[in-house]
Amino acid sequence: MKSEITHIGIKQSRQKGFRYKRLQHSGIFRGNDTRQKLIDCQGPFQEWTNASACNWIQARVKEQKEGRKVHIVCNCCDSREFAKGKSMNQVNNSSIVRVNRNCYGGELVQLISQLAKEESK
């Protein structure tokens, strides 16, 4: 089984066979707001001092190494499909779709993927 990790918005439906992991439960952010990282989760991952956030990231790395499929879900975007170049109408029939261009979801997906690759060497 090939691992896969993607970032999706809160209103996006998940794909079949994917685990659903919400960033608001990661310990990286203040409360339920996924737009601002805590001070102890900034900079290079090796310098993070927030144990629960580090454990959450390491659990996602382990899932990648085990070949699991995971959706990382943020609260600050309704959908990430628009960010991938699809039109608003393809994403949602609603007239307003929240897409936070400064969302940390993509950055965290890259971090998890990078750590999984490094640990697999």
C-alpha positions as CSV (number, residue, x, y, z in Angstrom):
1,M,0.0,0.0,0.0
2,K,1.4,3.4,-1.0
3,S,1.2,6.2,1.6
4,E,-0.5,9.5,0.8
5,I,-1.0,12.6,2.7
6,T,-3.1,15.6,1.6
7,H,-4.4,18.9,3.0
8,I,-8.1,19.5,2.7
9,G,-10.5,22.2,3.9
10,I,-13.1,21.7,6.6
11,K,-16.0,21.4,4.1
12,Q,-14.3,19.1,1.7
13,S,-15.4,15.5,1.6
14,R,-12.7,12.9,2.3
15,Q,-11.7,10.3,-0.2
16,K,-12.4,6.7,0.4
17,G,-9.7,4.9,2.5
18,F,-8.3,8.1,4.0
19,R,-7.9,8.8,7.7
20,Y,-9.1,12.2,8.8
21,K,-6.8,14.2,11.1
22,R,-7.8,17.7,12.2
23,L,-5.1,20.3,12.8
24,Q,-7.1,21.8,15.7
25,H,-6.3,18.6,17.7
26,S,-2.6,18.8,16.9
27,G,-1.4,21.0,19.7
28,I,0.3,23.3,17.2
29,F,-2.3,26.1,17.3
30,R,-4.1,28.2,19.8
31,G,-7.5,26.6,20.6
32,N,-9.5,25.8,17.5
33,D,-7.9,28.5,15.4
34,T,-5.5,27.0,12.8
35,R,-4.3,30.3,11.5
36,Q,-1.6,31.1,14.1
37,K,1.0,28.7,15.5
38,L,2.0,28.6,19.1
39,I,5.4,30.1,19.8
40,D,6.8,26.8,20.8
41,C,5.9,25.3,17.3
42,Q,7.7,27.9,15.2
43,G,11.0,27.5,13.3
44,P,12.6,24.2,12.4
45,F,10.8,21.1,13.7
46,Q,13.9,20.1,15.6
47,E,13.6,23.3,17.7
48,W,9.9,22.8,18.6
49,T,9.5,22.4,22.4
50,N,5.7,21.6,22.5
51,A,5.7,17.8,23.3
52,S,2.0,17.2,22.3
53,A,2.6,18.9,18.9
54,C,5.8,17.0,18.3
55,N,4.0,13.7,19.2
56,W,1.1,14.6,16.8
57,I,3.6,15.2,13.9
58,Q,5.5,12.0,14.7
59,A,2.3,10.0,14.7
60,R,1.5,11.3,11.2
61,V,5.1,10.4,10.1
62,K,4.6,6.9,11.4
63,E,1.3,6.6,9.5
64,Q,3.2,7.6,6.3
65,K,5.9,5.0,6.9
66,E,3.2,2.4,7.4
67,G,1.7,3.2,4.1
68,R,-1.5,4.9,5.3
69,K,-3.5,7.5,3.5
70,V,-4.3,10.6,5.6
71,H,-6.2,13.9,5.1
72,I,-4.9,16.8,7.2
73,V,-7.9,19.1,7.8
74,C,-7.6,22.8,8.7
75,N,-10.4,25.0,10.1
76,C,-9.3,28.2,8.2
77,C,-10.3,27.0,4.7
78,D,-13.6,25.5,3.4
79,S,-11.8,23.8,0.6
80,R,-8.3,23.5,-0.8
81,E,-9.4,22.5,-4.3
82,F,-9.7,26.2,-5.3
83,A,-6.1,26.6,-4.2
84,K,-5.1,23.8,-6.7
85,G,-6.5,25.8,-9.6
86,K,-10.2,24.6,-9.8
87,S,-12.8,27.3,-10.3
88,M,-15.1,28.3,-7.5
89,N,-18.1,26.6,-9.2
90,Q,-16.2,23.3,-9.2
91,V,-15.5,23.6,-5.5
92,N,-18.8,24.7,-4.1
93,N,-22.1,26.1,-5.3
94,S,-22.0,28.6,-2.5
95,S,-21.0,32.2,-3.5
96,I,-18.3,32.3,-0.8
97,V,-15.6,29.7,-0.2
98,R,-13.0,30.5,2.4
99,V,-9.4,29.8,1.3
100,N,-6.7,31.1,3.5
101,R,-3.6,31.7,1.3
102,N,-1.5,31.7,4.5
103,C,-2.8,28.4,5.8
104,Y,-0.2,26.1,7.6
105,G,-1.8,22.9,6.3
106,G,0.4,22.6,3.2
107,E,3.5,23.4,5.2
108,L,2.7,20.7,7.8
109,V,2.0,18.1,5.1
110,Q,5.4,18.9,3.6
111,L,7.1,18.6,7.0
112,I,5.5,15.2,7.6
113,S,6.4,13.9,4.2
114,Q,10.0,15.2,4.6
115,L,10.4,13.6,8.0
116,A,9.0,10.3,6.8
117,K,11.5,10.3,3.8
118,E,14.4,11.1,6.1
119,E,13.5,8.4,8.6
120,S,13.1,5.8,5.8
121,K,16.7,6.3,4.6
